[in-house]
């Protein structure tokens, strides 16, 4: 299984709006930067593609 590390709070909220849930949230050890971990599956990939390429 592959995973996606999301360091962008806005992207996390957009994924939430599409009912994509993260596995866990955590902080990096060195910089204490917040991130959200997602499992990459078809549903996640479709939501990510819609976020990256919004239809006008």
Z-matrix of the N, CA and C atoms (Angstrom, degrees):
N
C 1 1.449
C 2 1.527 1 108.40
N 3 1.318 2 115.71 1 143.96
C 4 1.457 3 121.88 2 178.40
C 5 1.522 4 109.51 3 -105.54
N 6 1.327 5 114.44 4 156.13
C 7 1.462 6 120.53 5 -177.43
C 8 1.518 7 110.70 6 -129.68
N 9 1.324 8 115.61 7 153.19
C 10 1.455 9 123.18 8 178.79
C 11 1.517 10 107.72 9 -119.37
N 12 1.328 11 116.21 10 124.27
C 13 1.457 12 121.97 11 177.27
C 14 1.522 13 107.86 12 -97.51
N 15 1.303 14 117.10 13 116.40
C 16 1.469 15 122.18 14 -177.32
C 17 1.526 16 108.39 15 -105.42
N 18 1.332 17 116.14 16 119.41
C 19 1.462 18 122.06 17 179.23
C 20 1.522 19 111.64 18 -105.29
N 21 1.315 20 117.95 19 7.25
C 22 1.460 21 123.84 20 -174.84
C 23 1.530 22 109.98 21 -112.36
N 24 1.323 23 115.74 22 114.27
C 25 1.462 24 120.82 23 -178.59
C 26 1.517 25 112.83 24 -62.12
N 27 1.331 26 117.73 25 -36.38
C 28 1.463 27 120.77 26 178.80
C 29 1.521 28 110.91 27 -65.72
N 30 1.324 29 116.88 28 -41.15
C 31 1.461 30 119.93 29 178.44
C 32 1.526 31 110.08 30 -65.66
N 33 1.329 32 116.69 31 -40.30
C 34 1.467 33 120.10 32 178.27
C 35 1.530 34 110.08 33 -58.77
N 36 1.343 35 117.49 34 -42.89
C 37 1.465 36 120.49 35 179.81
C 38 1.530 37 111.35 36 -66.43
N 39 1.328 38 117.23 37 -37.67
C 40 1.466 39 120.12 38 177.54
C 41 1.522 40 110.68 39 -65.83
N 42 1.333 41 117.01 40 -39.18
C 43 1.460 42 119.92 41 175.98
C 44 1.528 43 110.36 42 -65.08
N 45 1.322 44 117.18 43 -39.70
C 46 1.469 45 121.07 44 177.12
C 47 1.520 46 110.52 45 -60.75
N 48 1.344 47 116.29 46 -41.48
C 49 1.467 48 120.40 47 179.17
C 50 1.520 49 111.72 48 -60.39
N 51 1.322 50 116.84 49 -25.77
C 52 1.462 51 121.97 50 178.67
C 53 1.532 52 111.32 51 -96.51
N 54 1.328 53 115.76 52 15.43
C 55 1.473 54 123.44 53 177.77
C 56 1.520 55 113.32 54 61.91
N 57 1.333 56 116.36 55 31.82
C 58 1.462 57 121.37 56 173.80
C 59 1.525 58 106.16 57 -96.71
N 60 1.291 59 116.72 58 122.77
C 61 1.462 60 121.50 59 -176.41
C 62 1.521 61 111.08 60 -105.33
N 63 1.311 62 115.32 61 140.83
C 64 1.458 63 119.50 62 178.32
C 65 1.523 64 110.28 63 -81.18
N 66 1.326 65 115.10 64 158.68
C 67 1.466 66 121.07 65 178.12
C 68 1.521 67 109.34 66 -77.29
N 69 1.327 68 114.73 67 -46.45
C 70 1.461 69 119.96 68 179.80
C 71 1.518 70 108.98 69 -156.93
N 72 1.310 71 115.81 70 161.99
C 73 1.457 72 121.44 71 170.36
C 74 1.515 73 106.71 72 -122.18
N 75 1.311 74 115.17 73 148.77
C 76 1.464 75 119.12 74 -175.08
C 77 1.521 76 109.42 75 -158.56
N 78 1.322 77 115.00 76 -179.28
C 79 1.456 78 122.90 77 175.96
C 80 1.516 79 108.92 78 -117.79
N 81 1.341 80 115.47 79 143.43
C 82 1.461 81 118.60 80 174.79
C 83 1.527 82 108.45 81 -68.45
N 84 1.308 83 116.40 82 151.50
C 85 1.458 84 121.08 83 -176.80
C 86 1.522 85 111.39 84 -69.25
N 87 1.333 86 115.98 85 -44.81
C 88 1.463 87 118.71 86 -172.53
C 89 1.527 88 114.26 87 -77.80
N 90 1.331 89 118.23 88 -45.88
C 91 1.470 90 120.81 89 -174.64
C 92 1.523 91 113.75 90 -108.81
N 93 1.314 92 116.66 91 -2.05
C 94 1.467 93 122.37 92 -178.83
C 95 1.525 94 111.28 93 55.44
N 96 1.332 95 115.09 94 39.73
C 97 1.452 96 121.66 95 178.51
C 98 1.526 97 108.79 96 -88.82
N 99 1.332 98 116.56 97 132.99
C 100 1.462 99 121.51 98 -178.65
C 101 1.526 100 110.27 99 -73.16
N 102 1.351 101 116.36 100 140.56
C 103 1.459 102 121.13 101 173.24
C 104 1.517 103 109.82 102 -145.90
N 105 1.333 104 114.70 103 161.28
C 106 1.456 105 122.77 104 178.37
C 107 1.512 106 107.44 105 -121.83
N 108 1.317 107 116.88 106 137.45
C 109 1.457 108 122.28 107 -177.11
C 110 1.530 109 109.52 108 -107.78
N 111 1.331 110 115.28 109 127.36
C 112 1.463 111 121.96 110 -179.41
C 113 1.521 112 109.73 111 -120.64
N 114 1.315 113 116.24 112 144.52
C 115 1.464 114 121.24 113 170.28
C 116 1.526 115 107.18 114 -81.61
N 117 1.318 116 116.60 115 133.76
C 118 1.460 117 120.28 116 179.03
C 119 1.525 118 108.10 117 -87.19
N 120 1.325 119 114.58 118 117.77
C 121 1.458 120 121.74 119 175.33
C 122 1.528 121 107.21 120 -140.70
N 123 1.312 122 117.55 121 -177.37
C 124 1.463 123 120.47 122 -177.05
C 125 1.528 124 111.68 123 -60.95
N 126 1.311 125 117.28 124 -43.06
C 127 1.467 126 121.63 125 -179.57
C 128 1.529 127 110.33 126 -61.51
N 129 1.329 128 116.57 127 -44.37
C 130 1.458 129 120.97 128 179.06
C 131 1.526 130 110.50 129 -64.15
N 132 1.317 131 117.48 130 -46.20
C 133 1.462 132 121.01 131 -178.50
C 134 1.517 133 111.70 132 -61.44
N 135 1.324 134 117.36 133 -39.53
C 136 1.456 135 121.16 134 178.83
C 137 1.526 136 110.34 135 -65.76
N 138 1.313 137 117.59 136 -44.64
C 139 1.461 138 121.22 137 179.13
C 140 1.522 139 110.96 138 -63.46
N 141 1.320 140 117.73 139 -42.12
C 142 1.456 141 121.80 140 179.47
C 143 1.525 142 110.66 141 -63.82
N 144 1.314 143 116.75 142 -40.72
C 145 1.468 144 120.45 143 178.49
C 146 1.530 145 110.46 144 -64.23
N 147 1.321 146 117.50 145 -39.98
C 148 1.473 147 121.20 146 178.36
C 149 1.525 148 111.04 147 -65.43
N 150 1.332 149 116.95 148 -35.73
C 151 1.465 150 121.09 149 179.04
C 152 1.525 151 109.93 150 -70.08
N 153 1.321 152 116.71 151 -42.65
C 154 1.463 153 120.79 152 -178.37
C 155 1.512 154 112.60 153 -70.12
N 156 1.346 155 117.31 154 -34.32
C 157 1.459 156 122.24 155 -176.67
C 158 1.523 157 110.54 156 -124.65
N 159 1.330 158 117.72 157 71.31
C 160 1.472 159 119.12 158 -179.02
C 161 1.531 160 110.29 159 -66.22
N 162 1.305 161 115.46 160 140.70
C 163 1.469 162 120.66 161 178.39
C 164 1.516 163 108.84 162 -79.76
N 165 1.291 164 114.50 163 135.08
C 166 1.482 165 120.42 164 -177.44
C 167 1.508 166 109.50 165 -90.89
